[in-house]
Amino acid sequence: MEKTDSPLKKYRRQPKLYVSIPSNGKWYDETIVAENTYTNLAVFSMTASDEILFKTPDALINGIATSKNISSCIPAILDPWKIKTLDLDAILIAIRIASYGETMNVNTVCNKCSAENTYEVNLQSYLDYFASKKYVDKLSYNNFVLTFSPLNYKQWSDIQKQQTSYSRALNLQVSKIKDNTEKEEFIQTLIDKINYLVAQSILDQVVSIEVDGEVETDPVEIKEFLENQDVELYHKIKKLIESNTKEWSLPDEKIECTSCNAKSNIKVSLDTSDFFVKG
């Protein structure tokens, strides 16, 4: 007997909303986002297994939870690891809206009277906010023009894993070292590694350098050049990246305590361990 289509097919997940990528695909191609289409991407709600991933510590630390959820909820994104970090917040907010709705409760403690308050945040306004943002990708320095590209999710995730491993080493190993000199050397070694990691994450965002009418795009050549330049250039690069980071950060929410009426600002966290919890 010939098998007919299941009557359940028409009840499978349907898109809950459509989202546009804030960068408009500036750094992508059809291997990263299907058909080079960066507007009105269908966003589906998370499944139960998607939600469980966000409650799995190892999957959160190594980035797999976020990567798999993006693939599940926005199928047009073919390679989540190559999504730029400045697009990531909007994508995660869209998935959150599709799964739990446009609002989210945020719990705070008043700085003045210590009362506990719960505020409702409109997540759709954040998508509108990101749509208006601009990324500055050029820096002129003497005869050079540097072009920048944000870290992608794989680069960012690898840095987070490294930083986590160094932090764990500080917390777990330092107390076991009895000799003070050896302890100080161990701590300084880890601090040096963290500082180097931060510096490299900044320099890695320079993707080309133009000088004398020629353009260098080889990452090895670029890194070697930057590592041997005056510190002034590093500070200019760092300042531009920090400016872009601030520009693309979520805006503060103005709140008022229900007990003492004290007014203050809070910043909503997109920490995936609690952002993807219904409420």
N, C-alpha and C positions, 0 to 999 in steps of 0.2 A: 504494500500500500504506500503510495507516495506521500511523503511527509509535507504537510502544509505549514505555512508560516505560523508561528506562535501568536496567539491572541495577545500575549504580553508585550509584543514588540512596540506597539503604539503607546505603551505606558512607560517606556524607558525614559531616562533623563532627557529633559529638554532644556535649551538655554534659558537662563533666568534673566540675563541682561547682556549687553554688548559693550565692549570696552575698546578704546583706542590706546595704542602705545604712545606715551608722552613724547618719546624721542622721534616718533614717526618713522622708525626703522632706519635711522641715520647710519647705524653701524651693522645692519643685518642684510641677509640675502635669503633666497628661497630655501636654503638648508636649515635656517634658524626659525623663520616664520613662513608658513605655507603661502606660496604664490606671491610673495613680496607684498602682502596685504597687511597694513598696520592699523587700519581703522575698522571699527565695528566687528571686533573678534567675539565670537560666541563664548559665553562664560557659563559653565554648568556648575551646579551645586556639588559639593564634596559627597563622596560615598562614605559609608561607615568605615571601610578600610582606610580611606584617605584621612579621616578624622583620627583614627587610631594611630596612624603614622606620626601625627603631630604630638602624640602623647608618649612617643618612644624616644627616650633620651639620646641613644646612639644615632638614630635617624635624624634627629634635630642637629646634633653636633656636626655630623659629616655632610649635612645639606641634602641628603637623599629625600627626606620628608618633603621639603619644599619643592625639589625638582620633580618628584613623582606627582605631587598634587597639582603642579602647574600643567603637567602633561595630561593628567586626568580631567582637569576642569576647563582648560583652554587648549583643546586638541590642535588648534592652528599653530601653537608654539611647539615646534618640532624638536628644538634643542634648548631646554630651559637653562642648561649650564652656561650657555653663551649669551643669555640675556644680560644687558647692562644693569648695574646696580641702581642707576637712577630710574629705570623703568620698573624695578622690582616691587616697590611699595604700591604703586598703582595696580599692578597685577594681583598682588596679595589682597589688597582692599577689595578689588572686584570679586575675587573668589569668596571672600568673607561675606560680602553683600549677597552673592548668589546662594550662599549656604544658610545664612542666618537673618538676612534682612538688612535694610539700610541704616539701622541704628545699632549702637553698641553701648552698653553700660560701663562706665568707668568709676571705680571706687577710689576715694581719696580720704585722707585725714587732714582736717583743717590745721594749718600752721599756727593759728592764733588760739583756738579753744580746744583743739584735739578731737573735735566731733567727727564722726564718720559720715561721709556723704556719698551719694551715688548720683552721677550725672549721665545724661543720655547724649551721645555724640552722633552727629549725622555724618556717616561715612561717605555718602554721595558727594558732599561738599568737598571732600579731599580729592576725589577724581576730577572735579571741576578745577580745583586748585592746581593740580599737576599739569593739566592741559595748558595752563598759561605760562609755565616755566620755560626758561631758556638756558641752554648750556653754553658757556664760553669755552671754546676749544682752541683758541690761538693766544700765544704769548710772544711778544717781540722783545728780544734782548740783544743789545748791540747790533750785530749784523745777522742775527739768527731769528728765525721764526719757528717756534715750537708748536706742534699740533698735538692735541690731547684727545684721549678716549677714555671714558670711565672704565673701571674694572668690570669684568663680567662676573656672573655669579660663581663660576668655578674658581676664579682667582680669589674672589672675596672669601669664599668658603674655605679654601686652602689656608688663607691667612688666619681666619678664625680658628681653625683646627690647630695651627701652630701656636697661636697665642694661648689657646686653652691648654695645650700640652706644657707650655712654659709655666703657666700659672699653677697647674697641678704640681709640677716639679717644685715650685717655690713652696707650695702649701704642704706637700707630703715629704719632701726630701730634706728641707732645711732643718727641721726639728730633729732629724736623725743624726745630723753632723755635730759631733761634740767639740771638735777643735774650732776655736773662734776664727782663726786665720783661714782655715779651709772653708768654713761656713761663709765668710765674707767673700772669698774668691768665687765660690759657687754662686752666690747671689749676684755678684757683679757680672759673671759670665752670662747668666740668664738675662740680666738687664740689658747687656750688650746685644744679645741675640734679639730681644724684643725691639730694641731701638733700630737695629739693622733691618728687621722685618718691616717696621713702619716706614723707614726710609726707602726701602725697595718697593713697597706698595705705592709710594708716591711717584718714584721714578718710572715705574712700569706703566704709568698712565700717559707717558710721552710716547707717541707712536710714529712721529716723523719730525725731522729737523731740516729746515731749508736754509741754505747759505750759499752765497755767490751763484745764485741761479740753479743750484742743484739741490736735490732732496734725498736725504738718507732715511730709509725705512727699516733697515736691519736692526732688530732689537738688541743684538749683541754690540754692534757698533754704537748705537744710541746710549746704551747703559755705560759702556766704557767711557764714552765722551763725557757724560754727565757726572760720573763718579770722579773725574779728574778736573772738574771745573771749580771756579771760586764758589765759596759757600753762598755768595750773594744770589747766584742763579738758583740754587736749591731753595733758598727762602722765597724767591719769587714764584717758583713752581708750587711750593707748598701753600703759599698765600692764595694762588689762583684756585687750587684744588679745594682748599678750605672754604673759599667764597662760593664755589659751585655746590659744595656739600651743604652749606648753610641755605643757599637758595632753594635746594631741592628737599630740605627737611620739612616735616609736617609743621604747620603753623600751631602756635599756642592756642589753647582753648581758654576763654575767659570764664571763670566760675565764681559763684558766690555761696558762701557757707549758709546752710539753712538754719543753723543754730545762732550764729553771731553776726551774720551778714558780711563777714570779712570777704573782700574780693581778692582774687589772685589768678594766676595763670598756671595751667598744667599742659604738659605735652603728652599726647597719647602714644603709648608704646606699641610698636608692631612686632614685639617679641613673639615669635610664633608659638611658644609654649603656652601663652595665655591669650594671644590675639584670636586664635582659632578655638575659642571656647564660647559656647552659646551664652549670650547675656548682654 
